[in-house]
Amino acid sequence: MGCLNSALACPEIELMFNLGSGVSYFVTHVQAQEVNPIAGQDEHETLETLFRNVDLSFAKALLQECFHTVGPGRPPRNPLGVFRTFIVMRMKGVRSLREMTRLLDTDIRLRKLCLIKPDEAGYPRSVLSRFIRKVGEDNLTKIIEEKVVKLLKRSNARDVDAVFDASFIKAWSTRHPLDNQRGFSDDDARVGRAGRTFGLGYKLHLSIDSQSMLPLTSVFASANQNEKKHSPSMLEKTKLILKQSAAKLRSVIADSQYSDSKLRNAVCEAVIPYPANQKRGVRGLLRVDKKFRTYGPDNQEKEYHKRPHIEAVYSFLKTQYSMAINKVRGAKNVASYALFSILCLVLNREAAENIRRPDKAVSPTYFNT
């Protein structure tokens, strides 16, 4: 043990331990540096801090319109509380409504976050599933867009470079035994590209601001629909959001799946590489080979290097905001859950800016404690 301690006391040393099973463990020990008790610690805030520093007044008014307030019938549960329940689900990685209802029955902290009074029962599954149907994709989109416009105005965005891309969401279903191109228990799901392979599911088409990585607009579709089909509607929605925030679209950055003459002609500058089957033999065009190496004009190459920002956004949505967890069926339900993941990303930025920590605006784990 004394030899081990003396070895670990060295600044940088690699040790190998051979256990009885024959498995080798490599341990790299780096000399510990003195930690500043204030600046050196890993900083985190709680979900309570997030909810205190976001404005949900617009969402509250919109949600109340979805439920009856007068007349016969049982009064609805607090719409804002149920709304916050889905935000907590996405941020905490709760996999199903059944699991969430069990947590709401036992976890005092979660009950307070979801605005459940001490003498009230937790939200049952029927209330949560009915909430998704009543609110729907359109109202969730309005809530997100209202936040995005305010954040763009606050940042004084003027000329925006928008990045377009689509990401696959796996369906909670198997393929139909008589038609392997669609789902069995999820009839809306279709087989389409999922990275370098094919999968049964959906695609979320997203546009973001390349500088702030803020989602601008989204379109949800089945996985068999190509990006070119939805690029016109994505472009129009993006322009509308930027117009409402007193900004304008300078360029669109996307991969070769969006290489279409209609999209190129509709924007001032399109930083989109041409695939190998378009404009063959023409030099001086932006292209990307199979190893993702970029060739073309220097200015377009530099702009195209902003495209990985949307890959980071999708990584946040899937790994930190539970977009990869899909336990519902039907295009509308899957879209609603994906929109809640996007909303978590937007609320994270709003809360970070309100507490004067803009450096944490793209830190998906900062408020998730």
C-alpha positions in Angstrom: 0.0 0.0 0.0 2.9 2.3 0.8 4.4 1.7 -2.7 1.0 2.5 -4.3 0.6 5.7 -2.4 4.1 6.8 -3.4 3.4 6.0 -7.0 0.1 7.9 -7.0 2.0 10.9 -5.5 3.9 11.3 -8.7 2.6 14.1 -11.0 1.7 12.0 -14.0 2.1 8.2 -13.9 0.3 5.3 -15.5 -0.2 2.2 -13.5 -1.4 -1.2 -14.6 -3.0 -3.6 -12.1 -3.4 -7.3 -13.1 -6.3 -8.8 -11.1 -6.8 -12.4 -10.5 -9.2 -12.7 -13.4 -6.5 -11.6 -15.8 -8.2 -8.3 -16.6 -5.9 -5.3 -16.8 -6.9 -1.9 -15.4 -5.1 1.2 -16.5 -5.2 4.2 -14.2 -3.9 7.5 -15.1 -3.2 9.7 -12.1 -2.7 13.4 -12.6 -1.4 15.4 -9.7 -4.3 17.2 -8.0 -4.3 20.9 -8.2 -5.4 23.1 -5.4 -9.1 23.9 -5.8 -10.4 27.4 -5.3 -13.5 26.9 -3.0 -15.4 29.5 -5.1 -14.2 29.4 -8.7 -12.8 25.9 -9.0 -16.0 24.0 -8.1 -18.4 22.6 -10.7 -21.3 25.0 -10.7 -24.9 24.0 -10.9 -28.3 25.5 -10.2 -31.6 23.8 -9.5 -34.9 23.4 -11.4 -36.4 25.8 -8.8 -34.0 28.4 -10.0 -34.9 27.8 -13.6 -38.7 28.2 -13.0 -38.1 31.3 -10.9 -36.2 32.9 -13.8 -38.5 32.2 -16.7 -41.7 34.0 -17.7 -44.5 31.5 -18.3 -47.3 34.0 -18.3 -47.9 33.7 -22.1 -47.9 29.9 -21.8 -50.3 30.1 -18.8 -52.8 32.2 -20.7 -52.6 30.0 -23.8 -53.0 26.8 -21.7 -56.1 28.0 -19.9 -57.8 28.5 -23.2 -57.5 24.8 -23.9 -59.5 23.8 -20.8 -63.0 24.8 -19.7 -63.3 27.2 -16.7 -67.0 27.6 -16.4 -70.1 25.3 -16.8 -70.8 21.7 -15.9 -68.1 19.1 -15.6 -65.2 18.4 -13.3 -62.8 21.4 -13.0 -59.4 20.7 -14.7 -56.2 20.3 -12.8 -53.8 23.2 -12.9 -52.8 23.5 -16.6 -49.5 25.3 -15.7 -48.6 22.6 -13.2 -49.2 19.8 -15.8 -47.2 21.9 -18.3 -44.3 22.1 -15.8 -44.6 18.3 -15.2 -43.6 17.6 -18.8 -40.7 20.0 -18.6 -39.5 18.2 -15.5 -40.0 14.9 -17.3 -37.8 16.0 -20.2 -35.1 17.5 -18.1 -34.9 14.6 -15.7 -35.1 11.8 -18.2 -38.3 10.3 -16.9 -39.1 7.6 -19.5 -42.9 7.2 -19.2 -46.1 8.7 -17.8 -46.4 5.8 -15.5 -43.0 6.4 -14.0 -43.8 10.1 -13.6 -47.1 9.5 -11.8 -45.3 7.3 -9.3 -42.7 10.0 -8.6 -45.5 12.6 -8.2 -47.1 10.4 -5.5 -43.9 10.1 -3.4 -41.4 12.9 -4.2 -42.2 16.1 -2.3 -39.8 18.2 -4.3 -41.2 17.2 -7.6 -44.7 17.8 -6.3 -43.8 21.4 -5.5 -42.1 21.9 -8.9 -45.3 20.7 -10.6 -47.5 23.0 -8.4 -49.3 20.1 -6.6 -50.7 21.2 -3.3 -49.9 19.1 -0.1 -53.5 17.9 0.2 -53.9 17.0 -3.6 -53.2 13.8 -5.3 -50.6 13.6 -8.0 -51.5 14.0 -11.6 -52.8 10.6 -12.9 -51.8 9.2 -16.3 -55.2 10.1 -17.7 -54.6 13.8 -16.9 -51.1 13.8 -18.4 -52.1 12.1 -21.6 -55.2 14.2 -22.0 -53.1 17.3 -21.6 -51.0 16.4 -24.6 -54.1 15.9 -26.8 -55.8 19.1 -25.6 -52.7 21.4 -25.9 -51.3 19.9 -29.1 -48.4 20.6 -31.4 -49.6 24.1 -32.5 -49.9 25.6 -29.1 -46.5 24.3 -28.0 -45.0 25.8 -31.1 -46.6 29.2 -30.3 -45.1 29.0 -26.8 -41.6 28.3 -28.1 -41.8 30.9 -30.8 -42.9 33.6 -28.3 -39.8 32.8 -26.3 -37.5 32.7 -29.3 -38.6 36.1 -30.5 -38.0 37.7 -27.1 -34.5 36.1 -26.8 -33.6 37.3 -30.3 -34.7 40.9 -29.5 -32.8 40.8 -26.2 -29.6 39.8 -28.0 -30.1 42.5 -30.7 -29.8 40.0 -33.5 -29.6 41.6 -36.9 -28.1 39.4 -39.6 -28.7 35.8 -38.8 -27.0 32.7 -40.4 -29.6 29.9 -40.0 -28.4 26.3 -40.0 -30.9 23.6 -41.3 -30.7 19.9 -40.5 -32.9 16.9 -39.6 -32.6 14.2 -37.0 -34.1 10.8 -36.7 -36.4 9.8 -33.8 -37.0 6.1 -33.4 -40.7 5.0 -33.2 -42.0 2.9 -30.3 -43.2 0.2 -32.6 -42.1 -2.7 -34.8 -42.6 -2.9 -38.6 -45.9 -4.1 -39.9 -45.7 -7.8 -40.9 -47.5 -7.1 -44.2 -45.8 -3.8 -45.0 -42.3 -3.3 -43.7 -42.2 0.3 -44.7 -44.6 1.4 -41.9 -45.2 0.8 -38.2 -47.4 -1.9 -36.7 -48.5 -0.3 -33.5 -47.6 3.2 -34.7 -49.3 3.6 -38.1 -47.8 7.1 -38.6 -44.2 5.9 -38.5 -42.3 5.2 -41.7 -39.0 3.7 -42.6 -36.4 6.2 -43.6 -32.7 7.2 -43.2 -31.3 7.0 -39.7 -27.7 8.1 -40.1 -25.9 5.6 -42.2 -28.7 3.0 -41.9 -32.5 2.9 -42.0 -35.0 2.9 -39.2 -38.6 3.1 -38.4 -39.6 6.5 -37.0 -39.8 10.2 -37.6 -37.6 13.2 -38.4 -37.4 16.5 -36.6 -36.4 19.2 -39.1 -34.8 22.1 -37.2 -33.3 25.5 -37.9 -31.1 27.3 -35.5 -29.2 30.6 -35.2 -25.5 29.6 -35.9 -24.2 32.1 -33.4 -26.3 31.6 -30.3 -27.4 28.0 -31.1 -31.0 29.1 -30.4 -33.7 27.0 -32.1 -35.7 29.2 -34.6 -38.3 26.9 -36.0 -39.1 23.2 -36.4 -41.1 20.9 -38.7 -42.0 17.3 -37.7 -42.5 14.6 -40.3 -42.3 10.9 -40.9 -38.8 9.5 -41.6 -39.4 8.7 -45.2 -39.8 12.3 -46.3 -36.7 14.0 -47.7 -35.3 17.2 -46.3 -35.9 19.0 -49.6 -39.7 18.6 -49.2 -39.8 20.6 -46.0 -37.1 23.2 -46.7 -39.5 25.7 -48.2 -41.8 25.7 -45.1 -38.7 25.8 -42.9 -37.4 28.8 -44.7 -40.7 30.7 -44.5 -41.1 30.0 -40.8 -37.5 31.1 -40.1 -38.0 34.3 -42.0 -41.2 35.0 -40.1 -39.6 34.5 -36.7 -36.7 36.8 -37.7 -39.0 39.4 -39.0 -40.9 39.5 -35.7 -37.6 40.0 -33.8 -36.5 42.8 -36.1 -33.7 40.6 -37.7 -33.2 39.3 -41.2 -31.8 36.1 -42.7 -28.4 36.5 -44.2 -27.6 33.0 -45.2 -28.7 29.4 -44.9 -26.2 26.7 -44.0 -27.1 23.1 -44.6 -25.7 19.8 -45.8 -26.1 18.4 -49.3 -29.5 16.9 -48.6 -30.8 20.4 -48.9 -29.1 21.1 -52.2 -32.1 22.3 -54.2 -32.4 25.2 -56.7 -35.6 26.5 -55.1 -33.9 26.9 -51.7 -30.8 28.4 -53.3 -32.8 31.0 -55.2 -35.0 31.9 -52.2 -32.1 33.2 -50.0 -29.4 35.7 -50.5 -26.6 33.2 -49.7 -26.9 29.4 -49.6 -23.9 27.7 -48.0 -24.9 24.2 -49.2 -22.5 21.8 -50.8 -23.4 20.3 -54.1 -23.6 16.5 -54.1 -21.6 14.5 -56.6 -24.5 14.1 -59.0 -25.1 17.8 -59.3 -23.0 20.1 -61.6 -20.5 17.5 -62.4 -17.2 18.8 -63.7 -17.9 22.3 -62.5 -15.0 23.8 -60.4 -15.2 26.4 -57.7 -18.2 24.9 -56.0 -18.6 23.9 -52.4 -18.4 20.1 -52.0 -17.9 17.6 -49.2 -16.4 14.2 -49.8 -17.2 10.9 -48.1 -14.7 11.6 -45.3 -16.5 15.0 -44.6 -13.6 17.0 -46.0 -14.7 20.3 -47.4 -13.6 21.7 -50.8 -14.5 25.0 -52.4 -14.2 28.8 -52.0 -12.5 29.8 -48.8 -15.3 32.0 -47.6 -17.9 29.2 -48.1 -15.7 26.7 -46.4 -15.4 29.0 -43.4 -19.2 29.5 -43.2 -19.9 25.8 -43.6 -17.8 25.1 -40.5 -20.8 26.6 -38.6 -22.9 23.6 -39.5 -21.7 21.4 -36.6 -23.5 23.8 -34.2 -26.8 22.1 -35.1 -25.3 18.7 -34.4 -24.5 19.9 -30.9 -28.0 21.1 -30.4 -29.4 17.7 -31.4 -27.0 16.1 -29.0 -28.3 18.3 -26.2 -31.9 17.5 -27.1 -31.3 13.7 -27.3 -28.9 13.1 -24.4 -29.9 15.9 -21.9 -33.5 16.7 -22.8 -34.8 13.2 -23.4 -35.7 13.6 -27.1 -34.3 10.1 -27.8 -36.7 8.6 -25.2 -39.9 7.9 -27.1 -42.6 5.9 -25.3 -45.6 7.3 -27.2 -47.2 6.5 -30.5 -48.6 8.7 -33.3 -47.0 11.6 -35.1 -48.8 14.3 -33.0 -47.8 12.8 -29.7 -44.2 12.2 -30.7 -44.0 15.8 -32.0 -45.4 17.2 -28.8 -42.8 15.4 -26.7 -40.0 16.6 -29.1 -41.3 20.2 -28.8 -41.1 19.9 -25.0 -37.4 19.0 -25.4 -36.9 22.1 -27.6 -38.7 24.2 -25.0 -36.3 23.0 -22.3 -33.4 24.2 -24.4 -35.0 27.6 -24.9 -35.9 28.0 -21.2 -32.4 27.1 -20.2 -31.1 30.0 -22.2 -33.7 32.4 -20.9 -33.0 31.5 -17.3 -29.2 31.7 -17.8 -29.5 35.2 -19.2 -31.9 36.3 -16.5 -29.4 35.3 -13.7 -26.7 37.0 -15.7 -24.9 33.8 -16.6 -25.0 33.9 -20.4 -22.1 31.5 -20.5 -24.5 28.8 -19.2 -27.0 29.4 -21.9 -25.8 26.3 -23.8 -25.0 24.2 -20.7 -27.9 21.7 -20.6 -26.9 20.4 -17.2 -26.5 23.7 -15.4 -30.1 23.9 -14.1 -30.7 20.1 -14.0 -30.2 19.4 -10.3 
